[in-house]
Amino acid sequence: MVIKEFETFVVANPPPRFGGRYFIFIKLVTDTGIVGYGEVYCATFSAATVESMLKDTAERYAVGHDPFHIETLWRRVYGSGYNLRPDVSLVSVLSALEMACWDIVGKACGKPAYELLGGRVHDRLRTYTYLYPESGDVYPEVDDPDHIYVNPYRAAERALDYVAMGFNALKFDPAGPYTVFDGGMPTGHELERSAAFMRLIREAVGNGVDLLFGTHGQFSTAGAIRLARQIELYDPLWFEEPVPPDNISSMASVARATSIPIATGERLCTKYEFARVLEEGAAAILQLNLGRVGGLLEAKKIASIAEVHSAQIAPHLYCGPIVGAANIQLAACTPNFLILEGIETWGGFHATLLETRIRWEEGYVIPSAEPGLGVSLNENVARENPYSGEALHLQMGAHPVR
């Protein structure tokens, strides 16, 4: 069996655009007619540029390749151009090809990918959702006094909505969007707002719901420690990416200064970067994203290294449903799995893009028993929603809609 051809899809995500403005998928087809789907998580360049990278890499390394030879594919792509180092754009493209190969392999064997990566150890997977507003973008254009990321009372009300749906874990980042020009020290107002969020949401939902405090790596070491001391009293499950992701020693300093577990990983790729995090004691929870980290086998290796360091994994999802399905495959076969990110209840446009939606029940995903990644892209929907805009249309220094 070899991969005979491929097709790419760049799909516009309609408002409210939770998970990104667009998704980039690839379809691999073997000479025996088996189809596998993958997804890239990369916003470094425009969507058209990333699609070109994906096509180029697929043409050179996937076509004519045996999809069972995943390690060979990985090594050849990773080492292309005499690179052999974590390159987030290249590894994101590789991730899509790799997970599509696992989709093919699983279908050829009649087994879910998790059964071929050690076997299922979790019958259901605990999930959390970001605290999304009822409508509109996560961050307001101006300080709307009724917006949940300005008004902690509204945030607490919204948290209760999600608890009523069945969630027992919620994530939010009241410290605000980052800017590349920020010096990294939270203002007194940001500290006060962050503490108010934690206090009011904790009072609203009680101790039976885990609270996940997110940031975007925008703080200095001292700033992150100051913020951690403000929220520590409310016992969050984690303090996410308190400093920039490449500043591992500083992150380790924050970890030593607080009792809150540090989580990081959405912007990291390959076992090499995650190994540094673990060796430095910088994080106890790894948020690897299957569309960026290097694929399923690479993620399984990272999870094993994490297990040695008594760390856990919490797969990250800020992209489309194929990455979400790959995250589920990894989580199902990983003993040190902690929790899975979802876009609310895995409904909305994410569900529309799939032939059969991912099963979510009272705060948990039930892993599919279907072969491969357990889902199939609805190609008609993908073709009917092409993305033609420039990447993300961000204001200077603003964080993507999240």
C-alpha positions as CSV (number, residue, x, y, z in Angstrom):
1,M,0.0,0.0,0.0
2,V,1.3,3.5,-0.9
3,I,-0.2,7.0,-0.8
4,K,-1.3,7.8,-4.3
5,E,-2.7,11.3,-4.1
6,F,-3.8,14.1,-1.8
7,E,-6.2,17.1,-1.5
8,T,-6.1,20.1,0.7
9,F,-8.9,22.2,2.2
10,V,-8.7,25.7,3.7
11,V,-12.0,26.2,5.4
12,A,-13.4,29.4,6.8
13,N,-14.8,29.1,10.3
14,P,-18.0,31.3,10.5
15,P,-18.8,33.5,13.4
16,P,-18.3,33.3,16.3
17,R,-15.1,31.6,15.0
18,F,-14.3,29.7,18.2
19,G,-11.2,27.7,17.5
20,G,-9.8,30.1,14.8
21,R,-10.7,32.0,11.7
22,Y,-9.8,29.1,9.4
23,F,-8.9,25.4,9.5
24,I,-6.4,23.6,7.1
25,F,-7.0,20.0,6.4
26,I,-5.4,17.4,4.1
27,K,-6.8,14.2,2.6
28,L,-4.5,11.4,1.7
29,V,-5.7,8.6,-0.6
30,T,-3.9,5.2,-1.0
31,D,-3.7,3.1,-4.1
32,T,-6.2,0.8,-2.4
33,G,-8.7,3.6,-1.9
34,I,-8.3,4.1,1.8
35,V,-8.7,7.8,2.8
36,G,-6.9,9.5,5.8
37,Y,-7.5,13.0,7.1
38,G,-5.1,15.3,8.9
39,E,-5.0,18.9,10.1
40,V,-2.3,21.6,10.5
41,Y,-2.2,23.9,13.5
42,C,-0.1,26.8,12.2
43,A,-0.9,30.6,12.0
44,T,2.7,31.7,11.5
45,F,2.1,32.6,7.9
46,S,-1.0,33.2,5.8
47,A,-3.4,30.4,5.3
48,A,-2.4,30.2,1.6
49,T,1.3,30.0,2.4
50,V,0.7,27.2,4.9
51,E,-1.4,25.3,2.4
52,S,1.4,25.7,-0.1
53,M,3.9,24.3,2.5
54,L,1.5,21.4,3.1
55,K,1.2,20.6,-0.6
56,D,4.9,20.8,-1.2
57,T,5.7,18.5,1.7
58,A,3.0,16.0,0.8
59,E,4.2,15.9,-2.8
60,R,7.8,15.3,-1.9
61,Y,7.4,13.0,1.1
62,A,3.9,11.5,1.3
63,V,3.1,10.5,-2.3
64,G,4.5,7.1,-3.0
65,H,5.1,6.5,0.7
66,D,3.8,3.5,2.7
67,P,1.5,5.0,5.3
68,F,2.6,2.3,7.8
69,H,6.1,3.6,7.8
70,I,5.4,6.6,10.1
71,E,8.8,6.8,11.7
72,T,10.5,6.9,8.3
73,L,8.1,9.7,7.2
74,W,8.8,11.6,10.4
75,R,12.6,11.4,10.1
76,R,12.7,12.3,6.4
77,V,10.5,15.4,6.9
78,Y,12.1,16.5,10.1
79,G,15.5,16.3,8.6
80,S,14.6,17.9,5.3
81,G,16.8,20.8,4.2
82,Y,19.5,19.7,6.7
83,N,17.2,21.1,9.4
84,L,17.0,18.6,12.2
85,R,15.6,21.0,14.8
86,P,12.2,22.0,16.0
87,D,10.7,24.2,13.3
88,V,7.1,25.0,14.3
89,S,5.9,25.5,10.7
90,L,7.5,22.4,9.3
91,V,6.5,20.3,12.2
92,S,2.9,21.5,12.0
93,V,2.8,20.4,8.4
94,L,4.4,17.1,9.3
95,S,1.8,16.7,12.1
96,A,-1.1,16.8,9.6
97,L,0.6,14.2,7.3
98,E,1.4,11.9,10.2
99,M,-2.1,11.9,11.7
100,A,-3.5,11.3,8.2
101,C,-1.3,8.2,8.0
102,W,-2.5,6.9,11.3
103,D,-6.1,7.4,10.1
104,I,-5.2,5.2,7.1
105,V,-3.4,2.6,9.2
106,G,-6.3,2.3,11.6
107,K,-8.8,1.9,8.8
108,A,-6.5,-0.7,7.1
109,C,-6.4,-2.7,10.4
110,G,-10.0,-2.1,11.3
111,K,-8.9,-0.5,14.6
112,P,-9.0,3.0,16.2
113,A,-5.5,4.5,16.3
114,Y,-5.5,4.3,20.1
115,E,-5.6,0.5,19.9
116,L,-2.4,0.6,17.8
117,L,-0.6,3.0,20.2
118,G,-0.8,0.8,23.2
119,G,-4.6,0.2,23.6
120,R,-7.4,2.2,25.2
121,V,-6.9,2.8,29.0
122,H,-9.7,5.4,29.4
123,D,-13.3,4.7,28.5
124,R,-14.2,8.3,28.8
125,L,-12.2,11.5,28.8
126,R,-12.8,14.5,31.1
127,T,-13.1,17.7,29.1
128,Y,-13.0,21.4,29.8
129,T,-14.1,24.4,27.8
130,Y,-12.9,27.9,27.5
131,L,-15.2,30.4,29.0
132,Y,-16.7,31.8,25.8
133,P,-19.1,34.7,25.7
134,E,-22.7,34.0,24.6
135,S,-22.0,35.8,21.3
136,G,-19.2,37.6,19.7
137,D,-15.4,37.4,20.1
138,V,-13.7,36.5,23.3
139,Y,-12.1,39.9,23.7
140,P,-14.1,43.1,23.2
141,E,-13.0,45.8,20.8
142,V,-13.5,48.3,23.7
143,D,-14.1,47.8,27.4
144,D,-17.7,46.7,27.2
145,P,-18.8,46.7,30.8
146,D,-21.1,43.7,30.2
147,H,-18.5,41.6,28.4
148,I,-17.4,38.5,30.4
149,Y,-13.7,39.3,30.1
150,V,-14.3,42.8,31.6
151,N,-17.0,42.1,34.1
152,P,-16.1,39.2,36.6
153,Y,-19.8,39.0,37.7
154,R,-20.8,38.3,34.1
155,A,-18.0,35.7,33.9
156,A,-19.3,34.0,37.0
157,E,-22.8,33.9,35.5
158,R,-21.4,32.4,32.3
159,A,-19.5,29.8,34.3
160,L,-22.8,28.7,35.8
161,D,-24.2,28.2,32.3
162,Y,-21.4,25.8,31.5
163,V,-21.8,23.9,34.8
164,A,-25.4,23.5,34.0
165,M,-24.4,21.9,30.7
166,G,-22.3,19.3,32.6
167,F,-18.8,20.8,32.7
168,N,-16.7,20.3,35.8
169,A,-13.7,22.3,34.6
170,L,-13.5,25.7,33.0
171,K,-10.7,27.9,31.6
172,F,-10.4,31.6,31.3
173,D,-7.7,34.3,31.1
174,P,-8.8,37.5,32.7
175,A,-5.3,39.0,32.7
176,G,-6.1,40.1,29.1
177,P,-4.6,39.8,25.7
178,Y,-0.9,40.1,25.3
179,T,1.1,42.6,23.3
180,V,4.5,42.1,21.9
181,F,5.4,45.5,23.3
182,D,4.4,44.7,26.9
183,G,7.2,44.8,29.5
184,G,5.7,41.8,31.3
185,M,4.6,43.3,34.6
186,P,0.8,43.1,35.3
187,T,-0.8,46.3,36.3
188,G,-2.6,46.7,39.6
189,H,-5.9,46.6,37.7
190,E,-5.0,43.3,36.0
191,L,-4.0,41.8,39.3
192,E,-7.3,43.0,40.9
193,R,-9.4,41.7,38.0
194,S,-7.7,38.3,38.0
195,A,-8.3,37.8,41.7
196,A,-11.9,38.9,41.3
197,F,-12.4,36.4,38.5
198,M,-11.0,33.6,40.6
199,R,-13.0,34.6,43.7
200,L,-16.4,35.2,42.1
201,I,-16.2,32.1,39.8
202,R,-15.1,29.9,42.7
203,E,-17.9,31.2,44.9
204,A,-20.4,30.6,42.1
205,V,-19.4,27.1,41.0
206,G,-18.0,25.7,44.3
207,N,-15.1,23.4,44.9
208,G,-16.4,20.6,42.7
209,V,-15.4,22.5,39.5
210,D,-11.8,22.9,38.5
211,L,-10.7,26.4,37.4
212,L,-7.9,26.7,34.9
213,F,-6.2,30.1,34.8
214,G,-4.8,30.9,31.4
215,T,-2.4,33.6,30.2
216,H,-0.6,34.0,26.9
217,G,3.0,33.9,28.1
218,Q,3.0,37.7,28.4
219,F,4.6,38.1,31.9
220,S,8.1,38.4,33.2
221,T,9.2,36.0,35.9
222,A,8.5,38.6,38.7
223,G,5.2,39.6,37.1
224,A,4.0,35.9,36.9
225,I,5.0,35.3,40.5
226,R,3.0,38.3,41.6
227,L,0.0,37.1,39.7
228,A,0.3,33.6,41.0
229,R,0.2,34.9,44.6
230,Q,-3.0,36.7,43.9
231,I,-4.9,33.6,42.6
232,E,-3.3,30.8,44.6
233,L,-5.9,31.1,47.4
234,Y,-8.6,29.9,45.0
235,D,-6.7,26.6,44.1
236,P,-6.7,26.7,40.3
237,L,-5.9,23.4,38.6
238,W,-3.2,25.2,36.6
239,F,-1.5,28.4,35.8
240,E,-1.0,28.3,32.0
241,E,2.1,29.6,30.2
242,P,2.9,32.3,32.8
243,V,6.0,33.4,30.8
244,P,7.0,33.1,27.2
245,P,7.3,29.4,26.1
246,D,11.0,29.7,25.1
247,N,12.0,30.9,28.5
248,I,12.1,27.6,30.2
249,S,14.4,28.6,33.2
250,S,12.1,31.5,34.0
251,M,9.1,29.2,33.9
252,A,10.8,26.9,36.3
253,S,11.4,29.8,38.6
254,V,7.7,30.5,38.6
255,A,6.9,26.9,39.2
256,R,9.1,26.9,42.3
257,A,7.5,30.0,43.6
258,T,3.9,28.8,43.6
259,S,1.8,25.7,44.6
260,I,-0.3,26.1,41.5
261,P,0.7,23.5,38.8
262,I,2.2,25.1,35.8
263,A,0.9,24.1,32.4
264,T,2.5,24.8,29.0
265,G,2.9,23.4,25.5
266,E,0.5,24.8,22.9
267,R,3.4,26.7,21.2
268,L,6.0,23.9,21.6
269,C,6.8,21.1,19.1
270,T,8.6,17.8,19.3
271,K,10.0,15.7,22.1
272,Y,13.1,17.8,22.2
273,E,11.3,21.0,23.3
274,F,9.1,19.2,25.8
275,A,12.1,17.3,27.3
276,R,13.7,20.7,28.2
277,V,10.5,21.7,30.0
278,L,10.5,18.5,32.0
279,E,14.2,18.5,32.7
280,E,14.0,22.0,34.1
281,G,11.0,21.2,36.3
282,A,9.1,24.1,34.5
283,A,5.7,22.4,34.2
284,A,3.7,19.6,35.6
285,I,1.0,19.6,32.8
286,L,1.9,19.5,29.1
287,Q,-0.6,21.0,26.7
288,L,0.6,19.4,23.5
289,N,-1.4,20.1,20.3
290,L,-1.6,17.2,17.9
291,G,-1.6,19.6,14.9
292,R,1.7,21.1,15.9
293,V,3.6,18.8,18.1
294,G,4.7,16.3,15.4
295,G,1.8,14.0,15.2
296,L,0.4,11.0,17.2
297,L,3.5,8.9,17.6
298,E,5.6,11.9,18.6
299,A,2.9,12.9,21.1
300,K,2.9,9.4,22.6
301,K,6.7,9.7,23.1
302,I,6.3,13.0,24.9
303,A,3.6,11.5,27.1
304,S,6.0,8.7,28.0
305,I,8.7,11.1,28.9
306,A,6.2,13.1,31.0
307,E,5.2,9.9,32.8
308,V,8.9,9.4,33.9
309,H,8.8,13.0,35.4
310,S,5.4,12.4,37.1
311,A,3.8,15.0,34.7
312,Q,0.5,14.7,32.9
313,I,-0.9,15.7,29.5
314,A,-3.8,17.9,28.7
315,P,-4.2,18.0,24.9
316,H,-4.7,21.5,23.6
317,L,-7.4,22.5,21.0
318,Y,-7.4,25.8,19.3
319,C,-8.2,24.6,15.7
320,G,-10.6,22.3,14.0
321,P,-12.2,18.9,14.7
322,I,-9.6,16.7,13.0
323,V,-7.0,17.8,15.5
324,G,-9.7,17.3,18.2
325,A,-10.2,13.7,17.0
326,A,-6.4,13.1,17.1
327,N,-6.2,14.5,20.6
328,I,-8.9,12.0,21.7
329,Q,-6.9,9.1,20.2
330,L,-3.9,10.1,22.2
331,A,-5.8,10.7,25.4
332,A,-7.6,7.4,25.2
333,C,-4.3,5.4,25.2
334,T,-2.3,7.5,27.7
335,P,-2.2,6.6,31.4
336,N,-1.0,10.0,32.5
337,F,-3.8,11.9,30.7
338,L,-5.4,14.6,32.8
339,I,-8.0,16.5,30.8
340,L,-9.0,17.4,27.2
341,E,-9.7,20.8,25.8
342,G,-12.9,21.1,23.7
343,I,-14.7,23.9,22.0
344,E,-17.8,23.9,24.3
345,T,-19.7,20.6,23.8
346,W,-17.9,19.7,20.5
347,G,-20.9,21.1,18.5
348,G,-21.4,24.1,16.3
349,F,-19.3,24.3,13.1
350,H,-16.9,21.7,14.4
351,A,-19.7,19.1,14.4
352,T,-21.0,20.3,11.0
353,L,-17.5,19.6,9.5
354,L,-17.7,15.9,10.5
355,E,-19.8,13.1,9.0
356,T,-20.6,12.0,12.6
357,R,-20.0,14.4,15.5
358,I,-17.8,13.6,18.4
359,R,-19.7,12.1,21.3
360,W,-19.8,14.3,24.4
361,E,-21.8,13.5,27.5
362,E,-22.0,15.4,30.8
363,G,-18.4,16.8,30.7
364,Y,-16.8,13.8,29.1
365,V,-15.9,12.7,25.5
366,I,-16.6,9.0,24.8
367,P,-13.8,7.8,22.4
368,S,-15.2,6.4,19.2
369,A,-14.7,2.7,18.3
370,E,-14.5,3.5,14.6
371,P,-11.2,2.8,12.9
372,G,-8.4,5.4,12.4
373,L,-9.1,8.8,14.0
374,G,-12.7,7.8,14.5
375,V,-14.1,10.7,12.4
376,S,-14.4,11.7,8.7
377,L,-14.3,15.2,7.2
378,N,-17.5,16.2,5.5
379,E,-15.9,17.3,2.3
380,N,-19.0,18.9,0.9
381,V,-19.1,21.3,3.9
382,A,-15.4,21.9,3.7
383,R,-15.7,22.9,0.0
384,E,-18.7,25.0,0.6
385,N,-16.8,27.2,3.1
386,P,-13.5,28.2,1.5
387,Y,-11.3,30.7,3.3
388,S,-10.0,33.5,1.1
389,G,-9.0,36.2,3.6
390,E,-5.5,37.1,4.9
391,A,-4.3,35.4,8.1
392,L,-6.2,36.5,11.2
393,H,-6.5,40.2,10.4
394,L,-5.0,41.1,13.7
395,Q,-4.4,44.6,15.1
396,M,-0.7,45.2,15.8
397,G,0.3,43.3,18.8
398,A,-3.1,41.7,19.6
399,H,-3.6,38.1,20.4
400,P,-5.6,35.9,18.0
401,V,-9.3,35.6,18.9
402,R,-9.1,33.2,21.9
